[in-house]
């Protein structure tokens, strides 16, 4: 047998990311199928375990069973571990343990790490990986310490575990909660007026959603904003707009009957959580259809590149908006903060938008037809899945097998990213130097 036949084909960075996430999901599903993972000591059906594992690794938060009442302490620990791995990234966690063991990181591995965390260059990737792990653990411990007194007051010593679980779930933008001991699928509605829980969870969600590269900029440059990367400036500005504008809407039109303090907290929380955390402090079925549509838009946008959040990403929306402004003003190039954006970035942004919209609409339509349900609630669930959010109008536990499979696929797609899947599938294709004849087409 020739050496050529025996020669192994190396995986690309994108394929490594895909297989890494898939492997962790399958392992997590196997562990959740064990009788000791469920509170009733009965084996969980494979599809239900797979759904929960996918939701945890993809930091979504959509669930078929209430996390607190269905899963045992062991099962809850496995879910938290899957959330942590999925939030930091499978490749990042694997690379960190490789560094701890003293193994040398190859150039191929560094390239994979770069793609996984959306770093601008390979140089300094090991330092950045160390920074990601340390910042993640530090922020989660601080968040748990702040919430622990509140949860210990209500749940005794178990409040320490609940504080840690919710801190990890919030920073990783997962949306899993352990509040079902009071009322199943209640999320954080019991703490709608509690400023400590509200403000801490919101801070953790935003911290996890702005991206590790932005945190690296903040660490290096502090308040010297002019020294920040252009991407960090775009992320911070876009995030501010997407937090303030929806909060004003919710304050004026959705929660007018509440007292001022609780009204402010509820408005801010429901503005923060769709991007892309999945907690809620209010009954979402009581929100108007307009409010639910606003949430759908926020869920599709999601967080920022290189963060624990999913969705199309804030930079995608910002780039398309800037490109539209340039078109209206008849400018040749797209600009941000005195810097020109490459045309390839604009094309990638348009591709990502189209892919998310197609999956969102066709997923919602498919579930609506399969289940015989109104279209808006189905679109809400699919936006939550593809945006890896976890907010729900209560449909997910009632869905059939086909609809659950659709949501699993959307959650996976939303976490690993559309372009990652495309580049992984087309890694063997060659670029052609020849170009076809050009002909104009009218648009708009």
Secondary structure by P-SEA (a helix, b strand, c coil): ccccccbbbbbcaaaaaaaaaaaaaaaaaaaaaccccccccccccaaaaaaaaaaaaaccccccccccccccaaaaaaaaaaaaaaaacaaaaaaaaaaaacccccaaaaaaaaaaaccccccaaaaaaaaaaaaaaaaaaaaaaaaaaaaaaccccaaaaaaaaaaaaaaaccccccccccccccccccccccaaaaaaaaaaaaaacccaaaaaaaaacccccccccaaaaaaaaaaaaaacaaaaaaaccccccccaaaaaaaaaaaacccccccccccccccccaaaaaaaaaaaaaccccccccccccaaaaaaaaaaaaaaaacccccccccbbbbaaaaaaaaaaaaaaaaaaaaaaaaaaaaacccaaaaaaaaaaaaacccccccccccccaaaaaaaaaaaaaaaccaaaaaaaaaccbbbbccccbbbbbbcc
